[in-house]
Amino acid sequence: MEQKLYLYKGKKASIMDLEARKYNFIQELFNVDRESIMDVLERVLKQEKEEHQEISQAHKTELDNRLKSYKDDPEDVLDWKDVKDNW
């Protein structure tokens, strides 16, 4: 699906597709000379990526099963030191 941005200046309208916007943004990144700006941009991209990650139904089911197992018998756990030493 092609996304378009409409920019209005007076009565003139410019249309810029997503690929052109990305290209322009990348060109602007080459001019960034402050690390703090890059930190903010990286944080925003990371947050956006994390917010839109989806967990598969199989993973959700496995998590639900593990949570139920723990709730049914919270004492049935392994000590991390034992696991680490035996693996």
N, C-alpha and C positions, 0 to 999 in steps of 0.2 A: 504494500500500500504506500503510495507516494504521499509524503507530507509536504505541505507548502506553508510558507510564512508570508503573510501579506504585510508589507510595510507601506504606510501612507505618509506622503509628504504633500501637504496641500491636496490637490486633486489627482496627483499622479500616484499610481500604485506599482510597486515593484514586487515581483514574485521570485522567491529564492527557494529552490528545493533543498531538501535535507542534505544531500551530498555536497552541494555548493556551500551550505552553511558550515558543514564539517571542515571542508577544505579551508574556508576563510578563518575558522577558529584555529586550525592547526597553524596557519600562517601567523596569526596573532601570537600563538604560543612561542614562536621563535623570537618574538620581540620582548617577552617577559624577562626582566632582569632582576626580579626580587624573588628570593626563595619562598618568602611568606605567601606570595600569590600562588606559587605552584603548590604549596602545602594546602591551601584552601581549595584549589581546584581538584587536587587528588582526593581530598576528604569528601568533597561533594560527589565525585564520580564513584568512590568506594561506597558511600552511603546509598546512592541510587542503585548500584548493583546489588547490594545486600538487601535492600527493601523489595527488590523485584525477583529475588531468588525464590524458586518454588521447590517444595519438598514433594517427592513422588508419593503416590498413594502407598506403595510398598514400604517406603521408609516411615511414613506416618503409622502404618499398621505395626511395623516392628517397634517403633517407639511406644505405641500404646500397649503392646504386649509386654514390653520390658517394664513399663510403669505399673501395669497391673500385677506383674510378677513381684515387683518390689513391694507394692502395697499389700499383697497377699501374705508375704513373708519377708519383712524388712531385715530379719536376722540372717537370711540366706545370701550372704555376700562374701566376696573373697578379699583378703587383705592384699593391698597393692604390693607390699614388700614380698609376700610369698609369690605372687604372680610374676613380678619382675625377676626374682631369683630363679624361678623355674622355667622361664622362657628364655 
